[in-house]
Amino acid sequence: MILELAASAQAFALGDRFLAGLVGDFSDADWQVSDPVGHNPRWLVGHLALMRHHVANLAGLALAAPPWAAAFERGSACTEVPAELDPRDLVLAFHAAQAALAGHWEAVTAEQLAKPLGRTLPDGSDTVAGALRFLAWHEAYHLGQLGLFRRLAGKPGRA
């Protein structure tokens, strides 16, 4: 694996293992606990699952966008999530994207990593390699939010 990619790949693997411990014992009510902005764990897990699809596509996999993608894009709201969408299915989608990535990291080339994104991310990144680093940080940020929601739901911390 290309050294520049190794830390991001490890961060994504850790996030995959950590997610189950954060939400694996959530009740239906726990998924609906909301913060003052209006996010809830269900939205966060859907957003993370969608970002994993973006990561997979940046890494050169051609994963089709899930049918629920628009409900979890940046700027979307919990009210846009279809009521029938089970958050446990979103967890499964997250893990499925990780499974695809885990078997693909070795195939990613330096040329792929150097490709320009066509936009600049909040951390200043403008290449595929930079986007992968940023999205690994972004995922950790949201996993931390899920840890807080876990505590708000009255469950013990996991870290």
C-alpha positions as CSV (number, residue, x, y, z in Angstrom):
1,M,0.0,0.0,0.0
2,I,1.2,3.5,-0.8
3,L,2.6,5.1,2.4
4,E,0.6,8.3,1.9
5,L,-2.6,6.2,1.9
6,A,-1.8,3.9,4.9
7,A,-2.9,6.2,7.7
8,S,-6.3,7.0,6.0
9,A,-6.9,3.3,5.3
10,Q,-6.2,2.5,9.0
11,A,-8.4,5.3,10.2
12,F,-11.3,3.9,8.1
13,A,-10.7,0.4,9.4
14,L,-10.8,1.7,13.0
15,G,-14.0,3.7,12.3
16,D,-15.6,0.5,10.9
17,R,-14.8,-1.4,14.1
18,F,-15.8,1.5,16.4
19,L,-19.3,2.1,14.8
20,A,-20.8,-1.1,16.0
21,G,-19.8,-0.4,19.6
22,L,-21.4,3.1,19.4
23,V,-24.8,2.1,18.0
24,G,-25.0,-1.7,18.2
25,D,-27.3,-1.6,21.2
26,F,-29.4,1.4,20.2
27,S,-33.2,1.1,20.7
28,D,-35.6,2.6,18.2
29,A,-35.9,5.6,20.6
30,D,-32.1,6.0,20.8
31,W,-31.9,6.6,17.1
32,Q,-34.2,9.6,17.4
33,V,-32.4,11.5,20.2
34,S,-31.8,14.9,18.6
35,D,-29.3,17.7,19.2
36,P,-30.3,21.4,19.1
37,V,-29.4,21.7,15.4
38,G,-31.7,18.8,14.6
39,H,-29.3,16.0,13.8
40,N,-29.9,12.6,15.3
41,P,-27.9,9.3,15.3
42,R,-29.9,7.9,12.4
43,W,-28.9,10.9,10.2
44,L,-25.3,10.7,11.3
45,V,-25.0,7.0,10.4
46,G,-26.6,7.6,7.1
47,H,-24.3,10.5,6.4
48,L,-21.3,8.3,7.3
49,A,-22.5,5.5,5.1
50,L,-22.9,7.9,2.2
51,M,-19.4,9.3,2.8
52,R,-18.0,5.8,2.7
53,H,-19.5,5.5,-0.7
54,H,-17.8,8.7,-1.7
55,V,-14.5,7.4,-0.3
56,A,-14.9,4.1,-2.3
57,N,-15.5,6.1,-5.4
58,L,-12.5,8.3,-4.8
59,A,-10.4,5.2,-4.3
60,G,-11.4,4.0,-7.7
61,L,-14.3,1.7,-6.9
62,A,-17.5,2.3,-8.9
63,L,-20.2,2.0,-6.2
64,A,-23.6,3.1,-7.2
65,A,-25.1,5.8,-5.1
66,P,-27.6,4.3,-2.7
67,P,-31.3,5.3,-3.3
68,W,-31.3,7.3,0.0
69,A,-28.2,9.3,-0.8
70,A,-29.8,12.8,-1.1
71,A,-31.3,12.5,2.5
72,F,-27.7,12.4,3.9
73,E,-25.7,14.9,1.9
74,R,-24.1,17.9,3.5
75,G,-26.8,20.4,4.3
76,S,-29.7,17.9,4.4
77,A,-31.9,17.5,7.4
78,C,-33.3,14.6,9.5
79,T,-36.7,15.5,8.2
80,E,-35.5,14.4,4.7
81,V,-34.8,10.9,5.7
82,P,-37.5,8.5,4.6
83,A,-39.4,7.2,7.7
84,E,-39.2,3.6,6.5
85,L,-35.4,3.7,6.3
86,D,-34.1,1.5,9.1
87,P,-30.9,2.9,10.7
88,R,-29.6,-0.7,11.0
89,D,-29.6,-0.9,7.2
90,L,-27.5,2.2,7.1
91,V,-25.0,0.6,9.5
92,L,-24.9,-2.4,7.1
93,A,-24.3,-0.1,4.1
94,F,-21.4,1.5,6.0
95,H,-19.8,-1.9,6.7
96,A,-20.4,-3.0,3.2
97,A,-18.5,0.0,1.8
98,Q,-15.6,-0.7,4.2
99,A,-15.5,-4.4,3.1
100,A,-15.2,-3.2,-0.5
101,L,-12.5,-0.8,0.5
102,A,-10.5,-3.2,2.6
103,G,-9.9,-5.4,-0.4
104,H,-9.1,-2.4,-2.7
105,W,-6.5,-0.2,-0.9
106,E,-3.5,-2.1,-2.4
107,A,-4.8,-1.4,-5.9
108,V,-4.8,2.4,-5.5
109,T,-2.0,4.1,-7.4
110,A,0.0,7.2,-6.8
111,E,-1.5,8.6,-10.0
112,Q,-5.0,8.2,-8.6
113,L,-4.1,9.9,-5.4
114,A,-2.6,12.8,-7.2
115,K,-5.7,13.5,-9.3
116,P,-7.3,16.9,-8.7
117,L,-10.7,17.0,-7.1
118,G,-11.9,20.1,-8.9
119,R,-12.7,21.8,-5.7
120,T,-11.0,22.6,-2.4
121,L,-12.1,21.0,0.8
122,P,-12.3,22.9,4.2
123,D,-8.8,21.7,5.2
124,G,-7.3,23.0,1.9
125,S,-7.1,19.6,0.2
126,D,-7.6,19.6,-3.5
127,T,-6.4,16.1,-4.6
128,V,-7.8,12.6,-4.1
129,A,-5.2,11.8,-1.4
130,G,-6.1,15.0,0.5
131,A,-9.8,14.2,0.2
132,L,-9.2,10.7,1.7
133,R,-7.3,12.2,4.6
134,F,-10.0,14.8,5.1
135,L,-12.8,12.3,5.0
136,A,-11.0,10.1,7.5
137,W,-10.9,13.1,9.9
138,H,-14.6,13.9,9.0
139,E,-15.6,10.4,9.9
140,A,-13.8,10.5,13.2
141,Y,-15.6,13.8,14.0
142,H,-19.0,12.3,13.4
143,L,-18.1,9.1,15.3
144,G,-17.4,11.4,18.2
145,Q,-20.9,13.0,17.8
146,L,-22.4,9.5,17.9
147,G,-20.5,8.9,21.2
148,L,-22.2,12.0,22.6
149,F,-25.6,10.8,21.4
150,R,-24.9,7.5,23.0
151,R,-24.3,9.3,26.3
152,L,-27.4,11.5,25.8
153,A,-29.4,8.2,25.4
154,G,-28.2,7.1,28.8
155,K,-25.7,4.5,27.6
156,P,-22.1,4.2,28.9
157,G,-19.3,5.7,26.8
158,R,-17.3,3.4,24.5
159,A,-13.9,5.0,24.4
